[in-house]
């Protein structure tokens, strides 16, 4: 866990430096409305079809971290782009051990996420909805079972994600937020491979739930990013 925390912290630091440079380059006329960082947990599993002969797949809990940018200044509709490092994989309840034990096949991805973000204004916070595709690049794979299958996972594939979140609004342009996602393969992670004459799963589809918290900086001076002042001459 210490190594995981170090990797995520390093990834977020590099991303935040890049985000600051991007903000400087867009200082005059921006379609860029905000920059942020986020991190949290990923709870997912790989769904084998048909199920493998040696183990049953189970959900496992791992981590994620992301840097993000939001575009346009519409009060309701925005576009969110992210670069995320997501620690995924699946638990494997091994049938051939006595008693049965659960091990983990690890697959770590860099993902390029794009979402339509729909804001719903409210007092004190802004709830919002996110929907869009992710392009995932398989960076690290560490199988403990079904090695030939994991070795033939697609290097690049597409998933779809939906999410709900909320931003806290206050005087500062830095807003904390929390959000939850459901992520599911659109293209399968794996399809139709035979090893050593033995049939293996024909498809593997990944699905996961993600929970994360973060901070986003909205640039000052953008009138559409803030609520209008209330004129109250009576002082009530």
N, C-alpha and C positions, 0 to 999 in steps of 0.2 A: 504493500500500500504506500510506503514511503517513496518508492521509485515511481509509482503511478502519480502521486501528488507532485513530484518533482517535474515529471514530463508535462503535466497539465499546466503547472505554473510557468514553465519555460515557454510553452506554446502560447499561453495568454500574454506573457510579457512581450514576445516578439510581435504578436499580433497587435498589441496596443501601441507599440512604437510605430509600426506601419500605419496604423489608423491615425496617429497624430500627424504623420507626414502627409497623409491623404487629406486631412483637414486643412493643413496649411496651403496645399496646392489648390484647394477649392474655396479660398477665403473671400473671393470677390463675389462671384455669382454662382450659387450652389443649386444643384438639384439634390445634393446630399443634405439630408436633414439631421442625421444623428449617427454616432459611432458608439459601439459598446463591446462589452465582454460578458461571457456567461460560462457557467460550469454547473455540473450536477451529476446525476446517476442515470444509468441505462439499465433497464430490466427487460431482457429479451431472450429469445430462443430461436433455433432453426427448426423448421417443420419439415421432416422427411416424408416423402411420398414415393413408394410405400415406406413404412417405418423400417429402419435398419434391423438386422438380426441379432445384434450384439448389445444394444442399449436402447433406452427410451430417453427422448430429449426432454429437458426440463429448463425452466427459466433460470437465468443467473443474473446477479447484480454486479455491474461494473460502472465505469465512469465516462464522462465526456467533458469537453471544453470547447469554446467557440469564440471567435471574434466576428462582429457583425456590423453592417452598415444599413441605414434606412434612407430611402430616396423619396423625393417630392415632399411638398409641404401641405398637402390637402389635409384638412382636419379629420377626415373619415378614412380615406384610402391611402395606403403607403405601399412601397415595395421593399422587402427585407432580403438582403443577401448575406450569406454566412460562409465562413470557412471553419469547419468543425473537425475535431479529432475525437472519434467515437470508438470506445473499447466495447466490442460486441462479442458474439460467440454463442455457445449453448452449453448447458449442463448435460452430462451423459450419465444416466443411471445404468451402470454396467450389470448385465444379466449374468455374466460368466464368473463373477466373484461371489464368494460366500463369506459373510452376508453381502448383499448388493451394496455397492458404493457409488457415489456420484463424483465424477471428474468433470473437467471443463475443456472443450475445444475453443481456443481463443482466436478471434479474427478482429484485427484493429484496422479501422478505415479513416482515411481523410475524405471528407465529404464537402461538396459544394452545394449549398442549400439556397433555394429561391422561393419566396413566399409572397403571396398577396396578403397584406395585413389590413384588417378592417377594424377600426377603432369604434368603441361605443362610449361616448362621453358620459361622465358621472361625477359626482361631488367627491373630491379627495383622491380618486384614482380613476384610471382609464382601463376598463376591460377591453380585450381585443381577441380577434380570431385570426388564425394563420392557416393557409393552405397552399401547397405547392410541391414541386419535385425536388429530389436530391440526386445528385450524381456522386456515386461512391467509388472510391479507389482503394482496393485492398492493399494495405501497406505491410502488415505483419500477419502471419498465420502460424499458430502453434497447436497442431492437433495432438490429442492423446489417444484417439481412436478414429477409425475410418480415414487414415492418412491419405490413401490414393484419392478419396473423394474430396477432401479439403484441399489437396494440392491442385485439383482441377476446378476450383472455384473461379468464377469470372473475375478478372482483374478490375473491370469497369462495369457497373450496372446502375440501373435507375430505380429509385424507390419513390413512394409518395407519402407525404406526412400532413397531418392536420394537428392543430394545437390551439390551446386556450391560454390566455395570460392576462396579467394586470400590471399596470405601471402606477407607482405612487407619484402624485403630482404635488409639488410644493414650490417655494420660491427659487430653489436651486435649479439650474439647467440639467443637473445630473439626477436621473430618476432610477431608483431601484425597481426591479421587476421580478416576477416569478411566472413561470409558464410550464405547461405540461404538453407532451406530444404523443401521438400514436404514429409509428413509422412502420410501413409494410412494403415488401418488395413489389415492384411492378414487373421488372425483369427478374427471373429467378437467379439466385446466387449460384446455382449449379443445375446442370441439365444433362442427363443421359451419358453416363460413362461406365464402361465395364472393365474391371481389373482382375487379372489372373483367372479369367473365365467365370468369375462369380458375379451375379447381378448385384448392382448397387442401387441406391435410390435413384429414381428417374428425374426427380426435381427436388430442390430444397428452396424453400421460401422463408425469409427471415421476417420476424415481426417483433416489435419492441415498444415499450413505454418509456418515456424520458421525462424526468423532472429536473428543472434547473432554475437557478437564480442568477441575477446579473445586474449590471449597471449600464445605462445608456446616457450619453451626453447629447443633448439637443442644443444646437447652436443658438446663441443669444442673438436677439435682433430680428428673429423670424416671427413676424406677427401672427402667422397662421399656426405657429407651434404653441401659442399660449392663449389662455382664456381672456376675453376682453374685460377691461376694467368696468366696474359698476359705478355709475354716476349717481350720487346720493346727496343732493344739496341740503336735505333736512338733517343729515347726520344720524339717521336712525340705523 
